[in-house]
Amino acid sequence: MERKEIEEKIQNLKMDYIRIQGDLDKLETVGGNAAGAIRELELIETEMKELNQALQKK
């Protein structure tokens, strides 16, 4: 993956993270099941960490 592709992927993940975090806040406010949103955030964090490490190697 090229540097530009990695940077774009990171930006997209950041936008997804913000969106899901907002959804999580809403779920917690109404007492909904937030486990799925929390898991999704954890997956995004892991992927962003891996992409940032790959970016440092470029």
Contact map, one row per residue, 1 for C-alpha under 8 A:
1110110000000000000000000000000000000000000000000000000000
1111110000000000000000000000000000000000000000000000000000
1111111000000000000000000000000000000000000000000000001001
0111111100000000000000000000000000000000000000000000000000
1111111110000000000000000000000000000000000000000000000000
1111111111000000000000000000000000000000000000000010011000
0011111111100000000000000000000000000000000000000000001000
0001111111110000000000000000000000000000000000000000000000
0000111111111000000000000000000000000000000000000000000000
0000011111111100000000000000000000000000000000010011000000
0000001111111110000000000000000000000000000000000000000000
0000000111111111000000000000000000000000000000000000000000
0000000011111111100000000000000000000000000100010000000000
0000000001111111110000000000000000000000000000000000000000
0000000000111111111000000000000000000000000000000000000000
0000000000011111111100000000000000000000000000000000000000
0000000000001111111110000000000000000000100100000000000000
0000000000000111111111000000000000000000000000000000000000
0000000000000011111111100000000000000000000000000000000000
0000000000000001111111110000000000001001100000000000000000
0000000000000000111111111000000000001000100000000000000000
0000000000000000011111111100000000000000000000000000000000
0000000000000000001111111110000000001000000000000000000000
0000000000000000000111111111000001001100000000000000000000
0000000000000000000011111111100000000000000000000000000000
0000000000000000000001111111110000000000000000000000000000
0000000000000000000000111111111111000000000000000000000000
0000000000000000000000011111111111000000000000000000000000
0000000000000000000000001111111100000000000000000000000000
0000000000000000000000000111111100000000000000000000000000
0000000000000000000000000011111110000000000000000000000000
0000000000000000000000000011111111000000000000000000000000
0000000000000000000000000011001111110000000000000000000000
0000000000000000000000010011000111111100000000000000000000
0000000000000000000000000000000011111110000000000000000000
0000000000000000000000000000000011111111000000000000000000
0000000000000000000110110000000001111111100000000000000000
0000000000000000000000010000000001111111110000000000000000
0000000000000000000000000000000000111111111000000000000000
0000000000000000000100000000000000011111111100000000000000
0000000000000000100110000000000000001111111110000000000000
0000000000000000000000000000000000000111111111000000000000
0000000000000000000000000000000000000011111111100000000000
0000000000001000100000000000000000000001111111110000000000
0000000000000000000000000000000000000000111111111000000000
0000000000000000000000000000000000000000011111111100000000
0000000000000000000000000000000000000000001111111110000000
0000000001001000000000000000000000000000000111111111000000
0000000000000000000000000000000000000000000011111111100000
0000000000000000000000000000000000000000000001111111110000
0000010001000000000000000000000000000000000000111111111000
0000000001000000000000000000000000000000000000011111111100
0000000000000000000000000000000000000000000000001111111110
0000010000000000000000000000000000000000000000000111111111
0010011000000000000000000000000000000000000000000011111111
0000000000000000000000000000000000000000000000000001111111
0000000000000000000000000000000000000000000000000000111111
0010000000000000000000000000000000000000000000000000011111
